Amino acid sequence: MPPGVGPDDSIFEPKEWFSNTTYYEYMDSFLIGLDLEGIDLFKNANKCIFSIIGFVDDTTQFDNNITKEFEYTDPDEIIAAYPYLNFTGMIGGPFAEVLPYCYEFLAIEALAYWNNLYTQMNNDFSILIQAFLFTQMGNALKYRTAIDHIDDNN
């Protein structure tokens, strides 16, 4: 136990959960723009992503419990059941959801989408690259036209 630290001291500062950070806000905005479930192909995409986030938050909480219980609590007052209960809740909660949702999303839905796309391109990777580049050029022209339209109206 660090010197001067005991159960009465308020020195312990828990790590922040990912879902409470600005990085989560950035990622959430990106996912809203990406809209994987909106194209009706990836029904489990958001479930997979948010179950992973829940698991990451639970691992942070578990780390906070371990640190507080074993480093910032008097040895006579340590209750090892708190981190154990947190661990079992973490495994039985979000982690249990990660495997089926991410398997559905990645191994079934995404794989079927990419196989279908590759088949449409006659199993030729160069056609797939060309289609991607032409799509990017088309999007760039659309944005450029929109910016020119805004400039003309100002």
ROKETI-262722 format. One record per residue: residue number from 1; residue in three letters; chain; x, y, z of N, C-alpha, C in turn. Coordinates in pm, whole numbers, plus 32768, in hexadecimal, padded with zeros to 4 digits. Layout:
<pts>
{pt NUM, "ALA", "A", {X, Y, Z}, {X, Y, Z}, {X, Y, Z}};
...
</pts>
This chain:
<pts>
{pt 1, "MET", "A", {8055, 7F8B, 8000}, {8000, 8000, 8000}, {805A, 807C, 8000}};
{pt 2, "PRO", "A", {803E, 80DE, 7FA9}, {8090, 8158, 7FA7}, {808B, 81A0, 802D}};
{pt 3, "PRO", "A", {80F7, 81E4, 8053}, {80F8, 8227, 80D6}, {808D, 8294, 80DD}};
{pt 4, "GLY", "A", {804A, 829C, 8150}, {7FE5, 8303, 8166}, {7F60, 82E4, 8125}};
{pt 5, "VAL", "A", {7F52, 826E, 80ED}, {7ED6, 824C, 80AA}, {7E8C, 81E5, 80FD}};
{pt 6, "GLY", "A", {7E0F, 81FD, 8112}, {7DBC, 819F, 815D}, {7D2D, 81A9, 812F}};
{pt 7, "PRO", "A", {7CD4, 8162, 8170}, {7C4A, 8162, 8144}, {7C06, 81EA, 8151}};
{pt 8, "ASP", "A", {7C3B, 8241, 81A9}, {7BFE, 82C4, 81BB}, {7C2F, 832A, 8156}};
{pt 9, "ASP", "A", {7C9E, 830D, 8116}, {7CD9, 836E, 80B9}, {7C90, 836B, 8034}};
{pt 10, "SER", "A", {7C89, 83DD, 7FF4}, {7C44, 83E7, 7F72}, {7CAA, 83FC, 7F03}};
{pt 11, "ILE", "A", {7D1D, 83B9, 7F0D}, {7D87, 83C9, 7EAA}, {7D68, 8377, 7E2D}};
{pt 12, "PHE", "A", {7D22, 8308, 7E3D}, {7D07, 82AF, 7DCB}, {7CB2, 82F6, 7D62}};
{pt 13, "GLU", "A", {7CE5, 82F6, 7CE8}, {7C99, 832C, 7C78}, {7C85, 82BE, 7C12}};
{pt 14, "PRO", "A", {7C0A, 8295, 7BFC}, {7BF3, 8228, 7B9D}, {7C0E, 8251, 7B0E}};
{pt 15, "LYS", "A", {7C32, 81EE, 7ABD}, {7C45, 8207, 7A2E}, {7BBD, 8223, 79F0}};
{pt 16, "GLU", "A", {7BBE, 8277, 798B}, {7B40, 829C, 794A}, {7B15, 8231, 78E7}};
{pt 17, "TRP", "A", {7A95, 8214, 78E6}, {7A5F, 81B4, 7885}, {7A6A, 81EE, 77FA}};
{pt 18, "PHE", "A", {7A7B, 8196, 7798}, {7A84, 81C3, 770C}, {7A05, 820B, 76E1}};
{pt 19, "SER", "A", {7992, 81DA, 770F}, {7914, 8217, 76E5}, {78FE, 82A1, 7722}};
{pt 20, "ASN", "A", {7955, 82CB, 777D}, {794C, 8352, 77B7}, {79B4, 83B1, 777D}};
{pt 21, "THR", "A", {7A02, 8385, 771C}, {7A6C, 83D9, 76E5}, {7A3F, 841C, 7664}};
{pt 22, "THR", "A", {7A8C, 847D, 7639}, {7A6D, 84BE, 75B9}, {7A8A, 8461, 7544}};
{pt 23, "TYR", "A", {7AE4, 8401, 7557}, {7AFF, 83A2, 74EC}, {7A83, 8350, 74CA}};
{pt 24, "TYR", "A", {7A34, 8332, 7530}, {79B6, 82EC, 7518}, {7958, 8343, 74C4}};
{pt 25, "GLU", "A", {7954, 83C3, 74E3}, {78FE, 841E, 7496}, {792A, 8423, 7404}};
{pt 26, "TYR", "A", {79AC, 8428, 73EC}, {79DF, 8427, 7363}, {79B8, 83A5, 731B}};
{pt 27, "MET", "A", {79CC, 8335, 7360}, {79AC, 82B5, 7323}, {7916, 82A8, 730B}};
{pt 28, "ASP", "A", {78C5, 82D6, 7369}, {7835, 82CE, 7359}, {7805, 8323, 72E3}};
{pt 29, "SER", "A", {783E, 8399, 72D4}, {781C, 83EE, 7261}, {7844, 83AB, 71DE}};
{pt 30, "PHE", "A", {78B8, 836C, 71DD}, {78E4, 8324, 7166}, {7884, 82B2, 7145}};
{pt 31, "LEU", "A", {785B, 8267, 71AB}, {77FF, 81F7, 7195}, {7776, 8226, 7167}};
{pt 32, "ILE", "A", {7749, 8298, 7199}, {76C9, 82CF, 716B}, {76D4, 82F3, 70D8}};
{pt 33, "GLY", "A", {7743, 832E, 70B0}, {7757, 834F, 7023}, {7768, 82D4, 6FCD}};
{pt 34, "LEU", "A", {77AA, 826D, 7002}, {77BF, 81F2, 6FB7}, {773C, 81A6, 6FA3}};
{pt 35, "ASP", "A", {76E7, 81A6, 7008}, {7660, 816D, 7002}, {765F, 80E0, 6FC9}};
{pt 36, "LEU", "A", {76A6, 8087, 700A}, {76AF, 7FFC, 6FDB}, {7629, 7FB5, 6FDE}};
{pt 37, "GLU", "A", {75D7, 7FD1, 7042}, {7556, 7F8E, 7049}, {74F1, 7FCB, 6FE9}};
{pt 38, "GLY", "A", {7509, 8045, 6FBD}, {74AC, 8089, 6F64}, {74AA, 8051, 6ED7}};
{pt 39, "ILE", "A", {7512, 8008, 6EB1}, {7514, 7FD1, 6E29}, {74D9, 7F44, 6E25}};
{pt 40, "ASP", "A", {749C, 7F18, 6E94}, {7452, 7E99, 6E9E}, {74A6, 7E1E, 6E7F}};
{pt 41, "LEU", "A", {7527, 7E27, 6E86}, {757B, 7DB3, 6E70}, {75BD, 7D83, 6EF1}};
{pt 42, "PHE", "A", {75D9, 7DE0, 6F49}, {7623, 7DC1, 6FC4}, {75CB, 7DDB, 703D}};
{pt 43, "LYS", "A", {7576, 7D7F, 705C}, {7517, 7D91, 70CB}, {7559, 7D87, 7154}};
{pt 44, "ASN", "A", {75CD, 7D47, 715C}, {7610, 7D35, 71DC}, {768A, 7D8E, 71EF}};
{pt 45, "ALA", "A", {76A0, 7DEC, 7196}, {7718, 7E40, 719D}, {771C, 7E93, 721D}};
{pt 46, "ASN", "A", {76B2, 7EDD, 7237}, {76B3, 7F31, 72AF}, {76B1, 7EDF, 732E}};
{pt 47, "LYS", "A", {766B, 7E6E, 732B}, {766A, 7E17, 73A1}, {76F7, 7DE5, 73BF}};
{pt 48, "CYS", "A", {7740, 7DC1, 7358}, {77CB, 7D92, 7369}, {7822, 7E03, 73A1}};
{pt 49, "ILE", "A", {781C, 7E77, 7363}, {7872, 7EE6, 738A}, {7854, 7F14, 7419}};
{pt 50, "PHE", "A", {77D4, 7F22, 743A}, {77B2, 7F54, 74BF}, {77C3, 7EEA, 752C}};
{pt 51, "SER", "A", {77BC, 7E6B, 7509}, {77DD, 7E05, 756E}, {7873, 7E05, 758A}};
{pt 52, "ILE", "A", {78C5, 7E21, 7524}, {7956, 7E2E, 753A}, {7972, 7EA6, 7594}};
{pt 53, "ILE", "A", {792D, 7F15, 757B}, {7940, 7F8C, 75CF}, {7916, 7F6F, 765F}};
{pt 54, "GLY", "A", {78A6, 7F28, 7670}, {787C, 7F03, 76F7}, {78E2, 7EAC, 773C}};
{pt 55, "PHE", "A", {791F, 7E50, 76F1}, {7986, 7DFA, 772A}, {7A02, 7E4B, 7751}};
{pt 56, "VAL", "A", {7A29, 7EAA, 76FE}, {7A9D, 7EFF, 771E}, {7A7F, 7F51, 779B}};
{pt 57, "ASP", "A", {7A06, 7F87, 77A5}, {79E1, 7FD1, 781E}, {79E3, 7F78, 789A}};
{pt 58, "ASP", "A", {79B4, 7EFD, 788B}, {79B6, 7EA0, 78FD}, {7A44, 7E7A, 7925}};
{pt 59, "THR", "A", {7A9F, 7E6C, 78C4}, {7B2A, 7E4E, 78E8}, {7B69, 7EC4, 7932}};
{pt 60, "THR", "A", {7B44, 7F3D, 790B}, {7B75, 7FB3, 7953}, {7B3F, 7FB5, 79E2}};
{pt 61, "GLN", "A", {7ABF, 7F95, 79F1}, {7A84, 7F90, 7A77}, {7AC5, 7F21, 7ACB}};
{pt 62, "PHE", "A", {7AE2, 7EB0, 7A8D}, {7B26, 7E43, 7AD4}, {7BB0, 7E70, 7B02}};
{pt 63, "ASP", "A", {7BF9, 7EB4, 7AAB}, {7C7D, 7EE8, 7ACF}, {7C72, 7F4C, 7B42}};
{pt 64, "ASN", "A", {7C0C, 7FA1, 7B3C}, {7BF6, 8000, 7BAA}, {7BD8, 7FB7, 7C2D}};
{pt 65, "ASN", "A", {7B87, 7F4D, 7C26}, {7B67, 7F02, 7C9F}, {7BE3, 7EBE, 7CD9}};
{pt 66, "ILE", "A", {7C33, 7E81, 7C83}, {7CAE, 7E3F, 7CB2}, {7D0A, 7EA5, 7CF3}};
{pt 67, "THR", "A", {7D1F, 7F16, 7CAF}, {7D79, 7F7D, 7CE4}, {7D47, 7FB1, 7D6A}};
{pt 68, "LYS", "A", {7CC7, 7FD2, 7D71}, {7C92, 800B, 7DEE}, {7C95, 7FA4, 7E5E}};
{pt 69, "GLU", "A", {7C6C, 7F2B, 7E40}, {7C5F, 7EC6, 7EAA}, {7CE6, 7E99, 7EDF}};
{pt 70, "PHE", "A", {7D49, 7E89, 7E88}, {7DC7, 7E4F, 7EB4}, {7E37, 7EB4, 7ECB}};
{pt 71, "GLU", "A", {7E27, 7F2F, 7E9D}, {7E90, 7F93, 7EB1}, {7E65, 8008, 7F09}};
{pt 72, "TYR", "A", {7DE4, 8023, 7F12}, {7DB5, 8097, 7F5C}, {7D59, 8072, 7FCF}};
{pt 73, "THR", "A", {7D57, 7FF6, 7FF5}, {7D04, 7FCA, 8066}, {7D5F, 7F87, 80CD}};
{pt 74, "ASP", "A", {7D42, 7FA0, 814C}, {7D8F, 7F5F, 81B6}, {7D88, 7EC8, 81A5}};
{pt 75, "PRO", "A", {7DF7, 7E84, 81C0}, {7DF8, 7DF2, 81B0}, {7D8C, 7DAA, 8202}};
{pt 76, "ASP", "A", {7D66, 7DE4, 8275}, {7CFF, 7DA4, 82C8}, {7C73, 7DB3, 828D}};
{pt 77, "GLU", "A", {7C61, 7E12, 8234}, {7BDB, 7E2F, 8200}, {7BC9, 7E06, 816D}};
{pt 78, "ILE", "A", {7C29, 7DC1, 8136}, {7C20, 7D95, 80AA}, {7BB2, 7D2C, 809B}};
{pt 79, "ILE", "A", {7B5C, 7D41, 803B}, {7AF5, 7CDF, 801A}, {7B0D, 7CB7, 7F89}};
{pt 80, "ALA", "A", {7B4B, 7C44, 7F76}, {7B71, 7C19, 7EEF}, {7AF8, 7BF3, 7E9A}};
{pt 81, "ALA", "A", {7A84, 7BE8, 7ED7}, {7A0C, 7BC3, 7E8C}, {79E1, 7C31, 7E2C}};
{pt 82, "TYR", "A", {79FF, 7CAE, 7E4C}, {79D2, 7D1C, 7DF5}, {7A11, 7D12, 7D6A}};
{pt 83, "PRO", "A", {7A95, 7D06, 7D5E}, {7ACE, 7CF4, 7CD8}, {7AA1, 7C72, 7C96}};
{pt 84, "TYR", "A", {7A90, 7C08, 7CE5}, {7A63, 7B89, 7CAE}, {79D6, 7B97, 7C72}};
{pt 85, "LEU", "A", {797E, 7BD7, 7CBB}, {78F5, 7BEC, 7C88}, {78F7, 7C44, 7C0B}};
{pt 86, "ASN", "A", {794D, 7CA9, 7C0B}, {7959, 7CFE, 7B95}, {798B, 7CAE, 7B1D}};
{pt 87, "PHE", "A", {79EB, 7C54, 7B35}, {7A23, 7C02, 7ACA}, {79B9, 7BA4, 7A90}};
{pt 88, "THR", "A", {796D, 7B62, 7AE6}, {7907, 7B06, 7AB6}, {7899, 7B51, 7A6C}};
{pt 89, "GLY", "A", {7877, 7BC8, 7A9A}, {7814, 7C19, 7A53}, {7847, 7C46, 79CB}};
{pt 90, "MET", "A", {78C9, 7C62, 79C4}, {7906, 7C8C, 7946}, {7903, 7C18, 78E1}};
{pt 91, "ILE", "A", {7923, 7BA1, 790D}, {7925, 7B2E, 78B3}, {7897, 7B05, 788D}};
{pt 92, "GLY", "A", {783B, 7B08, 78ED}, {77B2, 7AE1, 78D1}, {7760, 7B4B, 788B}};
{pt 93, "GLY", "A", {7790, 7BC5, 788A}, {7745, 7C33, 784D}, {7773, 7C53, 77C1}};
{pt 94, "PRO", "A", {77B9, 7CC2, 77AF}, {77E1, 7CEC, 7729}, {783A, 7C8A, 76DE}};
{pt 95, "PHE", "A", {7896, 7C46, 7724}, {78EE, 7BE9, 76DD}, {789F, 7B75, 76A1}};
{pt 96, "ALA", "A", {7837, 7B4A, 76E7}, {77E4, 7ADD, 76B3}, {7798, 7B09, 7636}};
{pt 97, "GLU", "A", {7781, 7B8B, 7627}, {773C, 7BBD, 75B1}, {779B, 7BD7, 753D}};
{pt 98, "VAL", "A", {781A, 7BEE, 7559}, {787B, 7C0B, 74F0}, {7885, 7B99, 748C}};
{pt 99, "LEU", "A", {7895, 7B20, 74BE}, {78AD, 7AAD, 7466}, {783C, 7A94, 7402}};
{pt 100, "PRO", "A", {77BE, 7A88, 742D}, {7757, 7A6B, 73C7}, {773C, 7AE0, 7369}};
{pt 101, "TYR", "A", {7738, 7B5B, 739E}, {771A, 7BCE, 7349}, {778B, 7BE8, 72E4}};
{pt 102, "CYS", "A", {7806, 7BE0, 7312}, {7876, 7BFA, 72B7}, {7889, 7B88, 7253}};
{pt 103, "TYR", "A", {786B, 7B0F, 727C}, {786F, 7AA0, 721D}, {7806, 7AB5, 71B0}};
{pt 104, "GLU", "A", {778C, 7AD8, 71D9}, {7721, 7AF1, 7176}, {774A, 7B62, 7118}};
{pt 105, "PHE", "A", {7780, 7BCE, 7150}, {77A3, 7C42, 7100}, {7818, 7C25, 70A2}};
{pt 106, "LEU", "A", {7887, 7BF3, 70D9}, {7901, 7BE4, 708A}, {7905, 7B66, 7036}};
{pt 107, "ALA", "A", {78E2, 7AF6, 7071}, {78F2, 7A77, 7029}, {787D, 7A55, 6FCF}};
{pt 108, "ILE", "A", {780A, 7A8F, 6FE8}, {7797, 7A6C, 6F95}, {776D, 7AE2, 6F3E}};
{pt 109, "GLU", "A", {7748, 7B52, 6F7C}, {7713, 7BC2, 6F2E}, {777D, 7C06, 6ED8}};
{pt 110, "ALA", "A", {77EF, 7C2A, 6F14}, {7857, 7C70, 6EC8}, {7896, 7C15, 6E5F}};
{pt 111, "LEU", "A", {78AC, 7B99, 6E83}, {78E7, 7B3B, 6E23}, {7889, 7B24, 6DAC}};
{pt 112, "ALA", "A", {7807, 7B16, 6DC7}, {77A7, 7B05, 6D5A}, {77A3, 7B82, 6D01}};
{pt 113, "TYR", "A", {77AC, 7BF9, 6D3F}, {77AB, 7C76, 6CF2}, {7825, 7C7D, 6C95}};
{pt 114, "TRP", "A", {789B, 7C60, 6CCD}, {7915, 7C6B, 6C7D}, {791E, 7BFE, 6C12}};
{pt 115, "ASN", "A", {78EF, 7B86, 6C32}, {78EC, 7B1C, 6BCD}, {788E, 7B3F, 6B5A}};
{pt 116, "ASN", "A", {781B, 7B78, 6B7B}, {77BC, 7BA2, 6B15}, {77F8, 7C12, 6ABF}};
{pt 117, "LEU", "A", {7838, 7C72, 6AFF}, {7876, 7CE1, 6AB6}, {78E6, 7CAE, 6A5B}};
{pt 118, "TYR", "A", {7937, 7C55, 6A8E}, {79A6, 7C1E, 6A40}, {7972, 7BCC, 69CA}};
{pt 119, "THR", "A", {7906, 7B84, 69DE}, {78C9, 7B37, 6972}, {7892, 7B93, 6906}};
{pt 120, "GLN", "A", {7857, 7C03, 692F}, {7824, 7C65, 68CE}, {7893, 7C9F, 6879}};
{pt 121, "MET", "A", {790C, 7CA0, 68AC}, {797F, 7CD6, 6864}, {79C9, 7C68, 6816}};
{pt 122, "ASN", "A", {7986, 7BF9, 67FE}, {79BE, 7B88, 67B3}, {7A3D, 7B51, 67F3}};
{pt 123, "ASN", "A", {7A43, 7B56, 6877}, {7AB6, 7B23, 68C3}, {7B3B, 7B60, 6896}};
{pt 124, "ASP", "A", {7B35, 7BDD, 686A}, {7BAD, 7C24, 683E}, {7BC5, 7C99, 689D}};
{pt 125, "PHE", "A", {7C31, 7C93, 68E6}, {7C4D, 7CF9, 694A}, {7C66, 7D81, 690B}};
{pt 126, "SER", "A", {7C9E, 7D87, 6893}, {7CB9, 7E08, 6853}, {7C36, 7E52, 6834}};
{pt 127, "ILE", "A", {7BCD, 7E09, 6811}, {7B4B, 7E49, 67F9}, {7B15, 7E82, 687C}};
{pt 128, "LEU", "A", {7B29, 7E39, 68E8}, {7AFD, 7E69, 696C}, {7B47, 7EEA, 6990}};
{pt 129, "ILE", "A", {7BC7, 7EF1, 6976}, {7C16, 7F6A, 6993}, {7BE6, 7FDE, 693B}};
{pt 130, "GLN", "A", {7BCF, 7FC4, 68BC}, {7B9E, 802C, 6861}, {7B17, 8060, 688F}};
{pt 131, "ALA", "A", {7ABC, 8007, 68B5}, {7A39, 8032, 68E4}, {7A46, 808A, 6960}};
{pt 132, "PHE", "A", {7A9F, 8064, 69BB}, {7AB5, 80B3, 6A34}, {7AEB, 813E, 6A10}};
{pt 133, "LEU", "A", {7B4E, 8144, 69B7}, {7B8A, 81C5, 6993}, {7B27, 821F, 6949}};
{pt 134, "PHE", "A", {7AD8, 81E6, 68EE}, {7A74, 8236, 68A8}, {7A09, 8269, 6908}};
{pt 135, "THR", "A", {79E5, 8219, 696A}, {7985, 8246, 69CF}, {79BF, 82BA, 6A1F}};
{pt 136, "GLN", "A", {7A3E, 82AF, 6A44}, {7A7E, 831C, 6A8E}, {7A85, 839B, 6A3A}};
{pt 137, "MET", "A", {7AA5, 838D, 69BA}, {7AAA, 8403, 6962}, {7A1F, 8441, 6954}};
{pt 138, "GLY", "A", {79B9, 83EE, 6948}, {7930, 8421, 693E}, {7907, 846C, 69BB}};
{pt 139, "ASN", "A", {792C, 8435, 6A30}, {790D, 8479, 6AAE}, {7957, 84FE, 6AB8}};
{pt 140, "ALA", "A", {79D4, 8501, 6A8D}, {7A22, 857D, 6A91}, {79E4, 85E6, 6A36}};
{pt 141, "LEU", "A", {79B5, 85BE, 69C1}, {7973, 861D, 6967}, {78F0, 8651, 69A1}};
{pt 142, "LYS", "A", {78A7, 85F8, 69E4}, {782A, 8623, 6A25}, {7846, 868B, 6A90}};
{pt 143, "TYR", "A", {78AB, 8672, 6AE2}, {78CE, 86D1, 6B4C}, {78FF, 8755, 6B0F}};
{pt 144, "ARG", "A", {794D, 874C, 6AA6}, {7980, 87C6, 6A66}, {790C, 8818, 6A2C}};
{pt 145, "THR", "A", {78AD, 87D5, 69EF}, {7837, 881A, 69B9}, {77E7, 885D, 6A29}};
{pt 146, "ALA", "A", {77D7, 8816, 6A98}, {778E, 8850, 6B08}, {77D7, 88C9, 6B41}};
{pt 147, "ILE", "A", {785A, 88C3, 6B4B}, {78A7, 8935, 6B7D}, {789F, 89AB, 6B1C}};
{pt 148, "ASP", "A", {78A7, 898F, 6A9A}, {7899, 89FC, 6A37}, {780F, 8A3A, 6A3D}};
{pt 149, "HIS", "A", {77A8, 89E8, 6A54}, {771F, 8A1B, 6A5F}, {7712, 8A75, 6AD9}};
{pt 150, "ILE", "A", {7750, 8A4E, 6B49}, {774D, 8AA0, 6BC1}, {7796, 8B24, 6BA8}};
{pt 151, "ASP", "A", {780A, 8B1D, 6B66}, {7858, 8B96, 6B48}, {780A, 8BF4, 6AED}};
{pt 152, "ASP", "A", {77BF, 8BBE, 6A8C}, {7772, 8C11, 6A30}, {7700, 8C58, 6A76}};
{pt 153, "ASN", "A", {76C9, 8C19, 6ADF}, {7658, 8C55, 6B27}, {7686, 8CBD, 6B8D}};
{pt 154, "ASN", "A", {7705, 8CC2, 6BAB}, {7737, 8D24, 6C0E}, {776C, 8D9C, 6BCD}};
</pts>
